[in-house]
Amino acid sequence: MKSEPIALPADPVDAEDFDVSVDALDRGQRARLIRRTRTGLGLSQAEFARRFRVPVGTLRDWEQARATAPDFAVAYVRVIERHPDLVADAVA
């Protein structure tokens, strides 16, 4: 198993803390952006998925950082954040 670069090392005085890899930190930041955008619009996962044509299971995996949202998805969510009605009309 190859070791990944560590972004945040574990706190040596906290037995339950753990290292966070660069990839895991990136995945978490992407998850936060997606979740913040959705909740900022006041939409449930199902509503967001339906309105913007994203599979709800995929959205859930991205938000829970089980999967890393690809760059195109992050860009799409940023556009949704700025222009939600325009995007919803475009995909309707």
C-alpha positions as a Python dict, from the first residue, in 0.01 Angstrom:
ca = {
    (1, 'M'): (0, 0, 0),
    (2, 'K'): (143, 335, -100),
    (3, 'S'): (142, 613, 153),
    (4, 'E'): (-37, 934, 65),
    (5, 'P'): (98, 1277, 154),
    (6, 'I'): (-40, 1394, 486),
    (7, 'A'): (-216, 1732, 493),
    (8, 'L'): (-301, 1727, 865),
    (9, 'P'): (-101, 1502, 1096),
    (10, 'A'): (-274, 1339, 1392),
    (11, 'D'): (-252, 1512, 1728),
    (12, 'P'): (-2, 1299, 1923),
    (13, 'V'): (-184, 1360, 2253),
    (14, 'D'): (-522, 1251, 2117),
    (15, 'A'): (-540, 872, 2084),
    (16, 'E'): (-854, 896, 1867),
    (17, 'D'): (-716, 1151, 1621),
    (18, 'F'): (-583, 1041, 1281),
    (19, 'D'): (-376, 1168, 990),
    (20, 'V'): (-567, 1329, 705),
    (21, 'S'): (-429, 1281, 356),
    (22, 'V'): (-418, 1552, 92),
    (23, 'D'): (-678, 1359, -112),
    (24, 'A'): (-913, 1321, 185),
    (25, 'L'): (-886, 1691, 266),
    (26, 'D'): (-966, 1784, -94),
    (27, 'R'): (-1261, 1542, -97),
    (28, 'G'): (-1391, 1697, 226),
    (29, 'Q'): (-1361, 2051, 93),
    (30, 'R'): (-1550, 1958, -222),
    (31, 'A'): (-1817, 1789, -10),
    (32, 'R'): (-1855, 2100, 203),
    (33, 'L'): (-1896, 2324, -105),
    (34, 'I'): (-2167, 2102, -250),
    (35, 'R'): (-2355, 2065, 79),
    (36, 'R'): (-2329, 2439, 154),
    (37, 'T'): (-2462, 2526, -191),
    (38, 'R'): (-2756, 2288, -161),
    (39, 'T'): (-2853, 2393, 190),
    (40, 'G'): (-2805, 2759, 98),
    (41, 'L'): (-3073, 2713, -164),
    (42, 'G'): (-3297, 2550, 96),
    (43, 'L'): (-3322, 2225, -100),
    (44, 'S'): (-3318, 1865, 17),
    (45, 'Q'): (-3081, 1627, -158),
    (46, 'A'): (-3372, 1486, -359),
    (47, 'E'): (-3494, 1833, -459),
    (48, 'F'): (-3144, 1952, -559),
    (49, 'A'): (-3081, 1633, -754),
    (50, 'R'): (-3410, 1660, -942),
    (51, 'R'): (-3380, 2034, -1011),
    (52, 'F'): (-3022, 2019, -1140),
    (53, 'R'): (-3029, 1666, -1288),
    (54, 'V'): (-2771, 1503, -1065),
    (55, 'P'): (-2830, 1143, -955),
    (56, 'V'): (-2931, 1162, -590),
    (57, 'G'): (-2700, 874, -494),
    (58, 'T'): (-2407, 1052, -656),
    (59, 'L'): (-2493, 1377, -478),
    (60, 'R'): (-2518, 1191, -147),
    (61, 'D'): (-2178, 1025, -202),
    (62, 'W'): (-2019, 1361, -285),
    (63, 'E'): (-2172, 1536, 16),
    (64, 'Q'): (-2068, 1261, 254),
    (65, 'A'): (-1718, 1253, 99),
    (66, 'R'): (-1752, 884, 11),
    (67, 'A'): (-1656, 982, -343),
    (68, 'T'): (-1462, 1278, -474),
    (69, 'A'): (-1671, 1511, -688),
    (70, 'P'): (-1486, 1559, -1019),
    (71, 'D'): (-1367, 1902, -1128),
    (72, 'F'): (-1654, 1948, -1374),
    (73, 'A'): (-1908, 1881, -1098),
    (74, 'V'): (-1742, 2135, -867),
    (75, 'A'): (-1755, 2392, -1150),
    (76, 'Y'): (-2123, 2307, -1211),
    (77, 'V'): (-2207, 2352, -843),
    (78, 'R'): (-2027, 2689, -838),
    (79, 'V'): (-2240, 2806, -1131),
    (80, 'I'): (-2552, 2676, -955),
    (81, 'E'): (-2449, 2869, -643),
    (82, 'R'): (-2431, 3196, -839),
    (83, 'H'): (-2720, 3142, -1085),
    (84, 'P'): (-2955, 2870, -959),
    (85, 'D'): (-3262, 2978, -1159),
    (86, 'L'): (-3067, 3019, -1482),
    (87, 'V'): (-2918, 2670, -1445),
    (88, 'A'): (-3254, 2514, -1352),
    (89, 'D'): (-3412, 2672, -1662),
    (90, 'A'): (-3124, 2554, -1881),
    (91, 'V'): (-3159, 2189, -1776),
    (92, 'A'): (-3540, 2182, -1775),
}
